[in-house]
Amino acid sequence: MKRCLVALFIMLCLLPAHPVRAEELRLETPLIGAALMDAGGKTVLHDLYADAPFDVAGLTKFPAILTLAQAFDEGMIRPETEMHVSRRAADISGPTAFLEEGETIAASELIKAAIMISAGDAILTLGENAFGSESVFIENINATLRLCGIDRTMTDACGNGMQFSAKELALLGCMALKSDTFQKYCLLYRDMVRHPDGRETELVNANRMIRSYTGCKGLVTGSSGTSTYCGVFAAERSGTAFVAVVIGAETANDRFAAAETMLNHGFANYVSKELCKAGTVFAEGVAVQDGTERRVNLVAGEDVRLLLPKAAEQQLQQTLNVPDLLVAPIDPAAALGSIDFTDASGSTIASVPLFADREVLAFGWKDIFSAIIGSFLGGA
C-alpha cells in the first residue's frame, strides 16, 4: 500500500508547472501520424495527430505479442514447454513461422518468431496453449491494454480491423521496454525457427535500426498496402530513453528516417536526470518528541527521475521542507516532509515526499517508568 501511495503522490507532483515541450521539430518525411515520448515519464515531446486512431498494419499484433512476452517474464510460459499448433493457427496469413497443423514445437521458438517478425501463427499458438483458448487470450490482451491506459477492446488475437493512435502505440512501447523477454528477441536481426521435423524457417527482423542506430532498443515494425510503413522504435543513451512512433510513411527508408529524426531530437534536447533513489537520506537525525526513539532520518520512498531540457539541468535547485521536531507515534508510511526541486524561474517542477526510515512508538507510562528506574540505577 505504501508503494502505491508514494508512486501516486510522486506522479502528481512530477507534473511540471509549465508543460515540458520540445523545441519545434520538423519532419521532412510525410507521415499520417507520429509521436515522440519519454520512455520514463510518458511525456509526449512531439506529436502529429498523435491521438487520432489509424490503420497501423501489423502493429495491431503488438498488444498480443507484449502480453505473451510478459507471460514469459512471469514464468507463466516456460521456454521449453511444447506447444500444439491448431488448424486455425496454421491457417493464419501474413508474416508466419510456417507452422503446420498438428506440429508440436517449443515455446521459445514461437516467441522468437512472434517478436522478431510478428508471426501470426506463432502468436496464436502461444495464446491458445498458454491461456487455454483464444477467447481467454484476448481477455488477457485487453487487460494489457488497460494496464497501459489504452481504452480499446480487442476481439481478435491479432487485432484484425483494429486501429491505434501514435500515443497508444508509444504507451505499449514504454511497457515493452520493461519486458526482458521482449528485449531479448526484438534485438535479434537474423535467426531461425527450428521445427521438430528438421525444417528451418529463417527469421529476418525488419527493424534495421537495431544494427545502425546507437542505443537502439527495438521494438516492432509493420507495413501494408493501405497503412504503408509503420513502426514503434526505442533507444536509450546514458539513462535517457525515448519511444518514437511512425505511422504512414511512404517507404521503409522514410519510416526509419522519421524515427531517427525524432530520437535524435530527443537526445539533443532532453536528459533524464535521477533526482533520488529509494532510501536516500535527505534529513538526518530529526528530533522526535515523546517517542521510544529520539531521532529518525527522513528518506525518499521511491526512485525518482525527471525529464529536463538540457539547458535547465544545471539550473535545478532543491529545497528541503521538514519540521524541526516530530511527535510520536511515527508511521513510516506517512509523508513527513518533502524535497522540492525548482527551475531557474523558481517554479516547482517536482516535489518528492519524505518518510521516516523506521517506526517510532509513542512513549507510554511503562517506558517512562523504565526510564526513571534506569536513571536511578545509573545514578547509583
N, C-alpha and C positions, 0 to 999 in steps of 0.2 A: 504494500500500500504506500509506504514512504516513497519508494522509487517512482511510482506512478504520479503521486502528488508533486514530487520535485520536478519530474520531467514536464508536467503540465505547467507548473509555475515558470520554469525556465523558457518554455516555448512562448508563453505570453510575454515574458519580459524581454525576449530577444527580438520582439517586433520593433524595428527601428522607428525613431521619431519621424524621420524623413525616409521614405522608401529607398532602398539601395538599388539604383538602376545603373546599367552600363551606359557608357557614352554611346552616342548614336553608332549603330553598326549597320553597314550597308552590305547586303549580299548581292554580288553581281550575277549569281545564278538564279534564274526564275524558279520559284517554288510555289506550291499551293499553301503549305503551312510549315512552320518551323518553331522551335523553342530551344533556348539555352538555359539550363537550370543548374544551380549549385547543388551538387550531389549530397551535401550535408544539410544545409538549411532549407533546401527546396525553394529557394528564391529564384523566380524567373527573371533572368537578366536580359533576355531578348526574346521577342515573340513576333510571329507573323501568323495572324489568325490562330493563335495557339489554343483557344478554347473551342474552336469550331471542329466538329467531327467530320472526318473524311474517310473515303476508302483507302486502306493502307496496305493492300496486298497481303503478303504472308505475315505481316506483323500482327494480324489477328490471332496468330498462334502463340504470341508472346505470353499472354496470361497463363495458358496451359503449360507451356514449357517451364515458366517460372514456378508454377505450382508443383510440377514434378521435381524440379531441382531442389525445392525446399523439402520435399518428402525424402529425398536422398540425404539432405543435410541433417534431418531429424532422425534418420535411421529407420524411417517407415519403409523405405525401399532399400534393400541391400544390393550392392553391385553384382554379387554372384547369383542372385535369385533368377531362376529360369522363368521366362515369360512365354505364354502360349499366344500365337498370332491367330486372331479370328478372321473370318471371311470379310467382315466389314472393314477391319483394319487393313487387310491385304488389298482391298479394292480401292482404297483412297488414292486419288490422283494428286498431281503436283509433285513437289520435291519428296522423294521417298528413299527408303533404305532397301527397296526391292525385297520386302519381306513376302513370304509365301504362306498361304493359309495352312494351318497345322504345324508350322515351324515352331520350334522351341529355342529361344535364344536368351543369352544373359542380359540382365537389365543394364549393365554397364555399356554394352554395345548399343542399346537402344537410346539411352540418354545422350550418348555421344552424337548419334545421328540427329536426335531431336534438337540439340543445342547448336551443333555446327551448321546444319543445313535446313533446320525446321522441318524435318521429315515427318509428314503427317501419319504414315503408318506406324512409325516408332512411337509417336506421341500417343496415339490411340491405344496401341498395345500396352504401353506402360500404364495408361489410365485405367483401362479395363481390368488389368490384372491386379494393380495395386489397390484400387478403390472398389473392386468387385463388379462395377458396371459403369457404362458411360454416363448414366444419369447422376450417379454419386460423384463421379469425377467432375462433372460440370458444376455440381453444388460446391465442390472444393475450389474450383476455378473462380466461381463467383465470390467465395469467401476471400480469396486472394485479392480480387478487385476491391472489395470493401476495405480490406486492410490498407490498401494503397489510397483510399479516399476516392475511389472511382465509382460513380453511380451508374453502372451499366450492368446488364444481365445477359450472360451468355446462354444460348440454347443449344449450342453445338460445340463440341470439344475443340475443334479447330477454328472456331469463330467465323464460319461461313456467313456472309451477309452483314457482319458487324462493321461498325465504324468507330474510330477512335480519334481523339484530338491529339495535337502535338504535346500538350501539357500532360494528358493522361499517359501517353507513352513514356514521357520523361519520368513520371512517378513510378512506373513499372521499372524503368531503367535504374532508378535510385535503389529500388528493392533488389534488383538483380545484382547490383554491386556488392550486396551484403551476403550473397549466396556463394559459399565455397564451391559447390558443385557447378553452378553456372559459370563461375570464373575459370574453373579448371578446364572446361571444354570450349568455351567461347573464344579462348585464346589459341586454340589449335588451328593451324592453317590447313594441313592435309593429314588424313588418317584413313583407316579402313574399318568397315563393319565386317567382321568375320563370322560367316554363317556356319552352322553345325555340319552342313553337307560339303564344306570346303570352298564354297563360293566366297568371293570378296566383293564388297561394294565400296568403291572409292568415295571418300567424302572430301570436298574442297570448300572451305569457308569462303563465302563471297565478300567478306569484310577484309579488304586488302589493307586497311589501316592498321590491323594488328601487326603487320610487318613493316609499316613505313612511318607510323606516327609515334613519336616519343611519348611513352607513358600510356599508350592505348590500353584500355581495359575491356575491349569488345564493343558492342554487345550483340545486335541482331540486325539483319537486313531483309528486305523483301522487294519484289518487283512484279508488275503485271502490265497488261496492255491498257488497262483503264486508269490505274493509280500510278503508273510509271514506277520510278525508283524511290524507295523509302528506306529509312534506317534509323536505328537508335544507337548512338555511339557514346562512349565514355572514355575519359582519360584522367590520369592523376599525376601530378608532379609536386614533390616536396609537401605532401599532405593536403594539397588543394585539388579537388576533383570536380569535374563538370560532366553533365549529360547533355548531348546535343541531339535533337530530333529533326530529321529531314523528311518532308512529305511532298511527293510530286515533282521530283527532279526529272529532267528530260532524258538524261543519260546516267550511267553508273559513275562516270567521271564527274559529272555535275553534282551528284549526291555526295561524293567524298570531298569535293572542293568546298561545298557549302558547310559540311560538318567540320572540316579543318578550319575554315574561316571563323566559325563560331567558337570552337575550342581555343584557337589562338587568341581571339578577342578576350575570352575569359581569363586565360593565363596572363595576358599582357596587362589587364586592368585590375584584377582582383587577387586577393590572397586569403586563405582560410587560416585564421590565427587562433591558436589554442589559448583560451583565457585562463582555464584552470582544469585540473584533474580532480576526480572524486577523492576526498580525503586531504586536499591541500589545506594547510592551516593558514588562515588569514588573520585570526586574532588569538594570541597565545596567553594563557593564564588569566582569563576574565574572572573577576571575583564573583563568588556565589554566597548569597546570604541565606542563613537558616537551612543549610544543606549538609548532607553527610560528607560532602567534599567541598573544599574551599575555593577551588578554581577549576575551570574547564577550558578547553580550546574550542574555538569555533571554526568549522571546516566546511568546504564546499561539498554538497551532496552528490554531484554528478560531474562527469566530464563535460566541458562546455567549449564549443568552437564557434567562431563568428566570422562571417564573410565580410571582408572590408575592402574598399577601394585601396589600391596600393599607396596612393598619396596620403591616405588617412591613417595608415598602420602605425607610423612613428608618432602620430599626434594623439594616440589613445591615452587617456588618463584614467586612473582608478581612485575611488573614494570609499573608505571603509565606514560603514554605518552600523555600529554595535553599541549596546548600552554599557555604561561603566560598571554596572552592578546587575547581576542576575539573581532572581529569587527562586529558591527551590520550592516545589519539586521541578525538575527539568526533564522534559521528554525529548530524546534525541531525534524524534520525528517532527518536531515543531520548529519552524524557522525562527531564529532569534536575532537575526540581523541580515545584512546584505553587503555585497561588494558591488559598487556601481561603476560602470565604465562609461566614460563620456568622450565625445569627439572634440575637435578643436573649437567648435562654437559653444561647447558646454552642454550640448544636448545628450541626454542619457540614451545610449544605444543598447545597453544590456545591464540587467540587474540580477545578480546571482544570489539566491538565498543561502544563508549560512546556518549550520546546525551544530549543536553540542556534540563533541566526539564520544560522549558516554552519558548514561542516565545518572541523574543525581536525585536521591530521595530527600524528602523534607526531614529536617532534624526533629525527631519526636522526643517525648519525655524519657524514653528508655535511653536514647542517645545522650540526652542532657545528663541523666544520672550517671551513665558510664563515663562521661567526660569529667564530671565532678570527682568521681572516685579515682579516675586515672590521674587527675591533677593532684588530689590529696596524697595518693600513694607516691606519685613522683616527687612531691614536695617533701614527703617523709624520708 
